[in-house]
Amino acid sequence: MTVPRLGLPARPDRAARAPSRDWPLQRRRLVFAGGALLALAGALTASLMLGSNLISPLAVITRLADPAADVDAVVWGSRVPRTVLGLMVGFALGAAGAVMQGQTRNPLADPGIFGVSAGASLAVVLGVRLLGATSMLATLWCALVGAVVATVVVFLVAALGRGLSSPVPLAIAGTAVSTLFAAVTSFLVLTDQATLAAYRIWVVGSLSGRTLNGFGLAAACAVLGLVFAAANARSLNSLALGADMARGLGENLIGSRVIGLAAITLMTAGAVAVAGPIGFVGLTAPHLARVGVGSDHRWLIPMAGLAGAFVLLACDVIGRLLGGNGEVPVGVVLSVVGGVAFVLVVRRVRMAAL
């Protein structure tokens, strides 16, 4: 028989206390997830309905059910492809931003820091200049290869300093490589008018005029990157406590950096390849998700993906409505919205530091 210790109150079992203690947070997460799904459903509906030609919900449903009824090819020829692409691109960039901010422990970090977008841009320019690659599928392949090569270069440059356990060498190497690639890209486009014309269409970042050619390849990269991100979630929670604490908890810091870098590269490469370099989604989406689910990356990564998909589709719809008979590219709309969001994030971080 177990004799209780005198003078000490009986301590309840932690496992018994955990559900009641964690229930408010779990309920908030579930409510936020439900709200995010509803908001995304609204954005998807608006993306299919709104544009230069307003289509009623009944007409959209009719044309989706019977592609032959889409006589003007507005729904199946334009809005379905750009909605599917916006969903994939926004989710990939949002999730990549959450991993990026977790890896660097920097709330202002963006997936472009590791040189992925700059590498894709340079590869597209080289493809147009040297190979005459102007089709969507050829551009997609060039962007994917360039993004992966840029990441490998960043990793090798950072490895020279033997400091992969820290995010600082990777960030510095990414900034240096991005600057170098951007300079080479500028030189190439300014010395050839044909290359400039092709690059100008791609670099603005848009869902307009895109098709689903090559979508399977880009989506496969994004899904594989999401798998790596899910595998990296536990390590990111440990890294949030600091490198020394994470090492004390048994985390392999170099392995965590490599997995996180692979996740960021694959998700960003898949997104950039089909839509061009779109900024600010990876910066703003994790902050929107963090308000609802907290800093646990097991929740933060998928919720940041949902937030990124909503933000991108909503901004794409806004760009269509602002353009009248034409449209404003989603990259331009995001630059305005993202600029305001960036200022708000900076103010929030500054207030937290005071």
Steps between C-alpha positions, in 0.01 A plus 500: 500500500632845411528739795446867407765751605390700805479876477478507120177531304424227256626605154257427217630303209634720219336294233165555669557874517623545144167475314322761711800729496556475123135493394458880454804509270385193306152648465646827372707310247204300378286814472778678309545200268127493428494873436803474271334225296181705467696810396694295245174355364371856459817604318474197271139586418585864433791394278267295284224764485665841488698667227438711192200271436281439803370142511224397740557211742239288318674557168836411653360174640339418164823557310708308751265204475486517120817639337321505163267766640792738544460643149721803567766288677503754781458254788699198379736690273600779739356502849536134594874489407585824680295399805675162522839666452420767758399236751824305454731802479349676802504187716861421405627853564312534829632170634852580375485834681411329828795262464729788402406711801538199727842413361636854529302600811432822311138622469596708195649209305368404157571190287686718250786545749658169397533613139228275360316773308822658374628164376172430321505845337856457374422154362195631314707779345776257400241265354352777286839643400688179423230243424209710378281349774184709489225240551337458840636148545854599404487799734376276780789258458753785490355654816503170688859422405613854582333496840662169597844606372479828694422315820791259449733798442373671816547180700857449373596861568360479854672164555840656431470679833395179679218684666193311380379450855418873497255665257721809465751356247216369285323837504820690417590257223144520363510879493838503326399241240166678438680829440748339262230318302287816483795696359566238232129487414485878463803498270349232277156659464640849439723382217235311303153630417345158429617367835369811674157461338467135607640564848275799561189284459626236743667709770197714594339202674154425366237227465356650183554310178644196679398151405521167679782379273767368731283553805550140611877545519477825697235356732713189560791724609271695732351185655843347554611825662193490726597149610846627595339794682281263703808297589673822607216627724622337822853629448367851435319492835830412667693765305256763625657449845846579365776295342658398831171387647412311180836325507440410863166347403682271260433681173744459213531864397675440169245235403220736595649776283533267202142372527365852547703629205369216282141580603537872425673434167250249366188693603633835377638351178166341415319828566745728320520270199130535410423857616829688502659660806208604723602679816352569843279188519771312689541798731139577588334155503694360802409807706132462418515133598698566816219719634262204495712193573804627688861404432472121489628423150294183478201733473673810369633353173167371360307803627756733341443309177124558521555868581742533208251344258225735622721810476620419150155417361342805666768732359460341156125572508567858613742544210235384253241742636739798512611449143159547340509329161864412567649412835777586745748211545474332838868571563429875486200473734704293744779757495255764624326276755828339605667837549232602749521159670878530522473834681246352745723198568801726560299712745377189679851357531631833623227531763570145618867584541431804719 
